[in-house]
Structure formats: structure tokens, C-alpha cells
Amino acid sequence: MMARHCCARIFPFLQKGLTMGMTVGSRAGELAQYAAWRRAAARVHDDGESPFARLLKDRWLFLPPATRSRFLRRIAAGACVNYIGEVAECRMSRAGWLLAQAARLIGGPLPISADTGVSASVSVTADADGESQYWTRQYGRRQGFPQVIHSAKRFAGPTGLEEYLGLGVGIALRLDEQAGTLLFVSDHYFLKFGWLRLRIPEAMLGHLVIAHTDLGAGRFAFTLDLAHPLLGELIHQTAIFADCEPGDR
């Protein structure tokens, strides 16, 4: 007891820490009220209620049911849709690597290393009106902290779907379907500050195609391909994910 009292006198913050520990312990009974907590569900809605289905039109029905189900989820307040997996393929040219490093200035939306066999996860939330989805992707690395990528998809703009990357930079996307694979295809890039919007031709930064391919048994492949008309392939990445939501498997 004397040693504890001396330490508290010499280091006042220790006494504060001890007091905090006692406070937390005394609240154990109060926290019991949360024992029945369950995560908010992201329910699957009808095809007609999905903005993705409206954008893809007749081609929507050519997608596998599992793919449609993933993009039919209406993510309510407090809900979060999660996918876990690993990076299976990644390669980048020297120009691609330089572009990825430069893009770190706007949040690092491109893979910054070619590591494979590392963990990957995706979390998707939405705003209250359901018009925006917030995607957080985390990719492990052989060395250092994982790379975390934030972006927001909003159903707006000339193509009906835009992805905001950071510092006013975004991509206008077109939806397409090929052989049962859902494609997000770049139409153009843009720089937006308030009401001012500057269009950036995709030839300057490269043509981007993101593919979602169902693999069955609750798994799917996410593939990113970025190519430049003069420099050729810049970046290619494939990650394999598994569904984590109840009823998906």
C-alpha cells in the first residue's frame, strides 16, 4: 500500500489510471444491458429498388444471383457489410508504381505494393438516404502497416455513378456486364471544388476497369486493371473475397 501511495505521489497520472480502472470495473453491471446487442442488418431488397440494377438495365439479370444479392443490399444506419479475403495477384509497371505513389497525395486509391498472399478486407457503409456508399479497403503488406483505401460511391453525375477518391478527385463510372461479370468502367476523371467541376480525359491517367466475378460457394474475385493508351498496362490486381453476411452463403 505504501509503495502504491508513493508512486501515486511521484507520478500523479498513475493514480488517475488506477481510479479509471476501478471505475470501469464498477460499470460491469451497467454494461450487461448490451449483452443482447446484435449488429444492424443490411437487408437484400428487390431488383427494382437497387440503383445498380437501374443503371445496368436489362443486363442486370445476366448477373449470377449471388452477385445481384451483394449489390441489392440496402445498408441502413448502423449497418456495415464486410468481405474478407486475400490478394492473389498484383503486378505493376514502373510507370504504374510511380502513379500509385503519386496518388497517395489524394488518399492512395491504388495498390502501393505488389505483395500477394496478404490479407484483404472490405467494409461498406452508407449515408442515411442511401445515395452514397463508403468503401474502406484494407490490404496487408509484407512490411509495414496495411494499406487502407477510402472512397465514396455516389449515384450522381452524367453516368449515374461516381467514385470520390479524395481532395476533389473522382471517377465517373459506367456499369457493364460481360459473361456474368459485373464491370465498373471509367468514363472520365474529374476535379471538383464546390460548384466548379473540371473534366479530366481518362487518356491522361489511364483506362480503369474493376470487375466483380462470382466464384460460387460465397466467394468472388475483385479485379482492378489500369491501362494507359501509350504506356500499356500500369496496374493489375486480383483479390479473392468471401461473403460474411448472414444468408449470403
Beta strands, then each sheet from edge to edge (+ up, - down):
strand 1: 42-44
strand 2: 73-75
strand 3: 81-92
strand 4: 119-126
strand 5: 132-139
strand 6: 147-154
strand 7: 162-166
strand 8: 169-178
strand 9: 181-193
strand 10: 196-200
strand 11: 207-216
strand 12: 219-228
strand 13: 232-243
sheet 1: 1+ 2-
sheet 2: 10+ 9- 8+ 7- 6+ 5- 4+ 3- 13+ 12- 11+
end
